[in-house]
Amino acid sequence: MDNINIIKISSELKAQKGLLQSDELFDNFMKVRNQTLEIVKPLEIEDYVVQTEAFMSPPRWHLGHLSWFYDQLLRKYYTGYKAHKEDYDFYFNSYYLSFGELFNKSKRGTISRPTVKETLEYFNWVNKEVQNFLKSENEKLNNEIVQLFILGFNHEYQHQELMVYDLQHLLADKYKPVELNQPPSVVLNVNREMIKIKGGIFEMGFDKGNYKDMFAYDIEMPVHKVYLNDFHIDKYPVTNGDYLEFINDSGYKNFRFWLSEGWEAVKQNNWSAPLYWQKGDNGEWIKIDFRGETNISENKR
Ligand SMILES: [Fe+2]
């Protein structure tokens, strides 16, 4: 991912200076697209269409939706462009009301068309059309178009992250990533310290004026002032050991530790541990993810 981020930043800088060539933009585009394909590479055909929960989306939908985004861009800027299939819009649009009626998000796994084969054809077809478009635009590649592509790349990074979450829900330890990074080593004896932050007026938001070479969504701008009261915050992120202690201390049985919506969800869903935690045969807690099964007590801190 680091390489991709460097590409992203250098593209932005060059775009602003009017130096970015369309073939370079296309190279960057294909790197992002290939990274998406790498995530779905280990999947079987059946995995692409299943929706295991309302909050996740089937991998087929992600692939089509990501392609739909560039498809919309081409429809606006590519003279003479002919959309692949207009009837894909209804299924692959997600939340852009301005592009028409939306398909119910929680029912993305209830239809079998477009098929996986058709969706992959659409994915590759969009890649080819983007290549044709950028070739035809070489002389007039303007900053507006480049910025929209960079927005498209960031949209795709976001979905790549979502796909990983969704694959965890769909397959957990049955998903074998093409590349599996080593988890960070276990840190023993994390110092449980809280820091007091004094209240006052703070600035938040992204300062585009000072960081022209960085990408940010428009909702992250502009820089603005906010007032915060005094507060305490943990010095380190919560550990599995902390969660374990919370469970053993009846955390899932006591409303005092929950906001009302959370407590309702605990009762309704009978939650007694975080998602993907299971009790082993000997009563120990086990976490299930792409690495397989991990005993929680082993990496307590
Ligand atoms: Fe999206």
Boltz pocket constraint, residues with backbone or C-beta under 6 A from the ligand:
constraints:
  - pocket:
      binder: B
      contacts: [[A, 65], [A, 94], [A, 155], [A, 159]]
      max_distance: 6.0
